[in-house]
Amino acid sequence: MATIPASEIPLEEIDLGDMSLWEEGPPHEIFDRLRAEAPVHWSPMATWEDEPGFWSITRPEDIHAISRDWETYSSERGGMLIADQSVPLEVQNSMFIGMDPPRHDRIKAIFQRGFTPKRIGEHEEAIRQIAREKFDLLEGREEAELVAEIAQPVVARVIGSFMGTPPEDDGHWADLALRGLAVGNDELQPGGENVATVERVLMEAMELAAERRERPTDDLTSLLVHTEVDGEQLSDLEVAAGFALLVAAGMDSTKATYSNGMVALLKNPGEHQKLVDDPSLIPGAVEEFLRMHPAFLNFRRTATRDVELHGQTIREGDKVIMWYPASNRDEKIYECPHQLKVERNPEHQAFGAGGRHFCLGTALARLELTVLFEETLGRYPEMELKAEPEALPSLFTNQVKAIEVELGPRAA
Ligand code: HEM
């Protein structure tokens, strides 16, 4: 299939589960066609062994409606990941992202208190300090690799400080999160194999939870251990899976958005210069990076009954995949949707489209990203790409493998 240009593959032959379509990142040409011509489209996942196909939803109004209708489109029944085999359903169902109400709402409410913009705002200086420390390590250098030297260590320390894990474990957790979420990437999940990573995360999270049960602190791991729903504590699996959810969601998300945002800026010198000249544009530009490069490409729902949508019959039990890179580039909403405009300050669906599963970490992600871009552009305003960055193909996370840059002179 990969030999035919994306614009010419007949609609009924498009299989978004085919990794050859993802080698250079999300196949936007295909998404444009699906949004216009086949807004409910079937991909058989024919290149996967024993993996059912899925319906692709690409229009923002449909994703909006599906995200709000949990009774028809469940997060619990089949989990929230595109491939059944990437994380066992029992583990997904032990995270509140993989639960339906009422249990979902009760657990989420406990975490929401700590994630309001006001509470998160209290962490700004600490986050800036973390970013500065990582940049200080580049002092005296002419070149750097932004993913491994900035994006990953900064986000790993921020989420590590929330979870209460020590700095020396940051690289380890970052590696596990990357492996765990790179659904469809043959290097990181050979043959779709992810069970060993998932088991390892859960085992290590349980050890940490046991420590916090003995000696509670004010970190989120202690909060998980002591969370009670209807008078009962969470099970060991729910604590461990909850830990994995927060680490993974908090790590790979901001890392992906910073990385893609930096690539976009370095490839658009005019837009880059606007932010260097006027850093007050950065928070709005962050929304534009989120729109163009949503960190998670999709979340999945499972139909709880037969439904008709745009002339297709979605059967009970079918996978329904909401593609944010498609909905965020709808030409009916955005002028020149494939073009970076740092002053656009758009609304978008990168954090989900409302409803109960709307991202818990929006305030933290926005703050971290704003600080990261401020520190990067403030310190190295003349940074340039040294080589073409490589995408990290996956059906779930929108990561960049490496960004080699010339740092340029350090600002006074
Ligand atoms: C660029 C950054 C981020 C993006 C694009 C993002 C995206 C998303 C999306 C699309 C969902 C919806 C899932 C669904 O509908 O099934 C979600 C949920 C979630 N996110 Fe984020 N996220 C980001 C950062 C974070 C951060 C920093 C955290 C912090 C710990 C976090 C924690 C969560 C959690 C716990 C959920 C589950 C919420 C629920 O099920 O009610 N996210 N995120």
Boltz pocket constraint, residues with backbone or C-beta under 6 A from the ligand:
constraints:
  - pocket:
      binder: B
      contacts: [[A, 67], [A, 75], [A, 80], [A, 96], [A, 97], [A, 98], [A, 108], [A, 245], [A, 246], [A, 247], [A, 249], [A, 250], [A, 251], [A, 253], [A, 254], [A, 257], [A, 290], [A, 294], [A, 295], [A, 296], [A, 299], [A, 300], [A, 349], [A, 350], [A, 351], [A, 352], [A, 353], [A, 354], [A, 356], [A, 357], [A, 358], [A, 359], [A, 360], [A, 361], [A, 362], [A, 364], [A, 365]]
      max_distance: 6.0
